[in-house]
Amino acid sequence: MNTANLQSTAGFFAILELDNNRDLAQSLGLDLSLSDNVELLDQINQQLLFLSKEVTGVIFDPIYTFKLLAQKASTTGALIRLEQDKENMPNSMPLLFPNFSLEEISNNYALAKLELNYHPQESKAIEKKQLLSEIREYSKVLKIDFLLKLKIYDPNQFATKEEQVGSKIAFNLENDQLSAIQELRSLADILVIQNPSDPLAMATIISELDIPCLVMADEQDTYEQFKEKFRMAMENGAKGYCIGQILWKELSAYRSDNQSLDLEGLQKYLNTTVRDRLIELNRIASESLATR
């Protein structure tokens, strides 16, 4: 599976995240140590999969949504998450699934996806680059492409007592993001980045890349806020989006009188409001590319 399988006929990438199941469960108040809640999460993911026909690719995880891969829209590409869906400090190495490898991803005709918290001056920078290099090289051997979701973080917030004694790192998101992209751009086939704050920053990043650059949503954004940021990014060289929960933030509000999840109301919400949001984002992407 290669990058071209994730691209629309208009040239944009629309990637739907169905791999953040820990966050989804937390937002719905579901304790996944209980089998009934796992079954409920499965039902919700089944409803979310309906949206696959509106996007060009869907990211699955090996535990909760992998079983749905064969049920996605036939024209939609697949990606599979490499890192475990666990609470992990940004300054730590990503925790990879021990029993799910790039071979399994290749056998399922999917692309590999890794989310990486990174800062060019962090103590784990060399180790993280080495991990990316190993993933990239082996994915080439297997002839599958690799999507990197790159999150820049402030290492000062997670410094050890020993590190705090030393000089503080001068954190600047835009400068550090650009430096990180320059370091890591050769280690992925698709790059997903945090939305730059202004058009010039976006255009500068694009000028450094010869691979597709997509944008993610900030956790605090509403859908309307993300939409305007996405419009700016597309107008300045981005090729699409890679998002999930920003589309259905109101999900937890769908409750019955006894406070259990209202699956019928939830399905209607996904089939109308959330589907319309994807259609709107795809229209913005298509119109932006048409004017280039």
N, C-alpha and C positions, 0 to 999 in steps of 0.2 A: 504494500500500500504506500502510495506517495502523495505528496502535497497536492498534486493536481486533482486527486479524488475528493478533496475538500473544498474545491473552488467552484463557485456558481458560474453559469454561462455568462453572467455580467462581469465576472472577474473578482468578486468579493468572497470573503470567508465568513461564515456565520456558524460559530461553534457553541453548542449548548452543553453546559456542565451538568451531568447527572452523576458526578463522582464525589460530591461533598455531602455524604450522607450523615456524617456526625453532626455537621452544622444544621442540616435539615431536621434531623431528629430533635436536636436541642431547641430549635425554633418552635417545634410543635409540642414540646414537653414530653417526648417519648424516651423512655428508658429502654435502650436496646439490649439490656440483659434479660428482658422479658420477651418470650417468644411471641406473645400476642402483638406486642409493639413492632417486632420485626415483620410480622405478617402485614400489619397496617402500613408500615413503611413500604413494603413491596407493592401494596395496592396503590399508594400515592405515586411511586415511581412509574408504575404501569400507566397511570393517568398522565404523568409528565412526558412519557415517551410518545404520546399523541403528538407532541410538538415537533417530533423529529422530521416530519414532512415539511416544516417551515424553515429548516436550517440545512447547512451543507455538511455538518459533522456533529457527532455526539460523543462526549467523553464518558466512558464507563469505568467503574472501579471493580476490582476482582472479587469483592465480597458481596455487595448488595445489588449491583445493577448489571453485572456481567451476564447473568442469566437472561437479560432482556436484549442482548446485542442482536440476536437473530430476528427480533421483532421490530426493529427500527425500520423506517421507510427505506425501501430498496435503493433509492437514489442517493441516500445520505451516507457519508463516510463514517468510520468508527475510529476512535482513539481509546487507549486504555491507560489508566493511571499507574505509574510506577511506584509512587510514594504512598506509604500507609496513611490512612485517614485518622491520624491520632494527634493529640495535643503535642506540639513539638516547639521548643524555643527557636526563634529565628537564627540564633547564633550556633545552633547545633546542626550536625549533618542530617540530611533527609533520611528518614527511615524507610528503606525499600521493602516491598513484600518479599519474604524469604522464599516462598514457594510459587512465585509467579514471575516469570522472567521475560526477556525480550523474545525468546523462542515462542512462548505461548501467544504473545502479541502478534508475531509473524504468522503463526498457525491460524489465527483468527482474522487475517487480512486487515489488520488495524495499524494505526500509527501509535508510537509511544508518546506519552506525555509525562512531564515532570514539572512540579511546582518547586521553585527554589527561592528561599530567602537569602539575599546576598548583599554584601557591601565590599567594595574593592579593598578596603583597609581592615577588614575583620580578620580575626586570628585564624579562621577556618577557610579563608579565601583560596589558598593553594589546594587544600583537600577537596573543596567543592568543585574547583576547576578540573581537578584530576578525575573526579566522579563523572562530570559532564563529558570529558574527553573519552572515558571508557564507554559510556553509553553511546556516544556519537559513533565511535569506531565500530562497535559491535553492531549497531543498527545499520551501518553501511554494509557490513558483511552479510547481514540478513536481508538487505535491500528493503528496509522500511525507514520511513522518515520520522523525524523526532521534533515534537513541539515542546518548547521551553517557556513556561510561565514564570517570568522573572519579577520578583518583588524586592525592591530596595528597602532596607530597614536601617534604623539608626543604632549602630552597635553600642553607643554610649548608654542606652537604656538597659542593656543586658550585660554590661561589663562586670567581671569578677572584681573582688576587692583588690587583687594584685594589679589588674588592668586599670582600675580607678586611680591607683597611685601614679601611674604614668600620665603622659599628656593626653588630653581629651581630643578625640577625632572631630574635626570641623565638618559637621554633617550639613550637606546641601542636597536636597533630593534631586533637583534637575542636573546638577554637575555630577553627582555620584551615579545617577542613572546613566548619563552619557558615557562616563568612564567604564561602567560595568558592561554596557552594550558593546563598547569598543573591544573589551577584553573577551567577551563571550560570543560574539556574533558568528564566529566560525564553527561553533559547537552545537548548532541547531539548524533545522530546516524551516521552522516557523517560530517567530518570537512574539510572545504576548507580554505587554508592558502596562505599567500604571499610566493612567492618562496624564500627559504633560499639562501644565497649567495654562499654557498659551500657544498660539499658532507657531511662533518662531521656534519654541522648544521642540514641538512636534516635527516641524520641517527639518530641524537640525539633526534629530535622531534618524529620520528617514534617509537623509543624505549619507549616513554612515552605514546603511544596510543594503544588501543585495538579496535579502530574503524577505518574505512577507512579514509585515509588522501589524499585529492586531492589538486591540486595547481591552483591558479588563475594567470592571466597575470598582470604585472605592466602596468599602463596607458601609460608610455613612451616607452614601448617595441614595436619593430616591430615584425611581425610574426616570422621572422628568429631568432630573439633574444629569443623570448619565446620558440621556438622549442628546442633550445639548453639547456635552463634552464629546460624545461620539461624533456628532456632526462636525465639530471643529477638527477632530482628529482625521476624519475622512477627507475633509477639505484640504488637509495639509499632508496627505500622503499615506495615511493608514490604509490597510486593506480589509479591515473587518473587525469583528468582535469575538470575544470568548467570555461568555457570561452564564450565570445560572440564577442564583437566589435573588438578584436585583429585579428579576422579571416577576417573581411571585412573592414579594415581601409580605403581602397581605394574607398569605395562605393560612396562618394560624388563627385568623379572625373567623374562619368558617367553622362554627360550632353549633351543635344542636342544643336544645333546651337543657339537656343533662351535661353539657360541656364536652361531650365527645365530638370528634371531628365529623363535620357534615360532608360526607364524601360526595353526595349528589351536588350540593352547592359548590364544593371545591372543583368538581369536574366541569361544571358550567363556567366557573371563573377561569379555569385554564383554557377552555375551548373558545372563550370570547375575549376577555380582557388580555390575558397573557399572549394568546395567539395574535391578537391585533398589535401588541407591542412588537413582536418579532417581525410581523409584516411591515410595520412602520420603520423599524431599524433597517430592514432589508431595502426598503424604498430609499431611505437616506443614503445607504451605501451605493446602491445602483445609480442614483442621480449624481452623486459625487464623482463616481468613476466615469460617468458619461461626459462630464465637463472637463476631464483632464486632457 
